[in-house]
Amino acid sequence: DAGVTQSPTHLIKTRGQQVTLRCSPKSGHDTVSWYQQALGQGPQFIFQYYEEEERQRGNFPDRFSGHQFPNYSSELNVNALLLGDSALYLCASSVQGRNQPQHFGDGTRLSIL
Amino acid sequence: GDSVTQMEGPVTLSEEAFLTINCTYTATGYPSLFWYVQYPGEGLQLLLKATKADDKGSNKGFEATYRKETTSFHLEKGSVQVSDSAVYFCALLNAGGTSYGKLTFGQGTILTVHP
């Protein structure tokens, strides 16, 4: 039973570019959440998708956008990259419902030069 | 809003020592509480959870009890191993209001266990 998978593992971009990160949820899960983890910090919530809609959003600018597909997989897009966007981006999946635990992938390490 | 505060680290212990990592939270309503562990170069793994007051979560020798009166969820293990060296995160999930589905994390505690 595959867990949450993310691609790519690592990515290097330059300022001003755009990036797309991908996530496949754990089998049986229908909800995908994205988090940004800066070095030495706890993860910060970006947004959550369920039924192909953004259900909740954290304190991130509109440069961060996402999408969920009918097979529940998801993409995170970041436009006009800034140096401060360098971080580990984590995808978590869960079953929609009260207090369901979220299961994380290994993340995508994004470096901005 | 919701917040989680973990004890400042890093924590360095000898093998077989007793471990406590303190975690306190601020939240409205009745959140669920979690401990996640992150090994170097990896994502977060769910270690244990508790969904209501006085629940005790346990896994792999780790335990934590949901204390509503003290708004705490301290992580304990009676005898740590070198393989427990990792970063530990306390987190809450609030089922009510605008926080539904959003995990709020503490800053993490680095644990290093020496042989």
Interface residues (C-beta under 8 A of the other chain):
Chain A: V4 Q6 T31 S33 Y35 G40 Q41 G42 P43 Q44 F45 Q48 Y50 R55 Q56 G58 L90 A92 S94 R98 N99 P101 Q102 H103 F104 G105 D106 G107
Chain B: V4 P31 S32 F34 Y36 G41 E42 G43 L44 Q45 L46 K49 T51 F89 A91 L93 A95 T98 Y100 G101 K102 L103 T104 F105 G106 Q107 G108
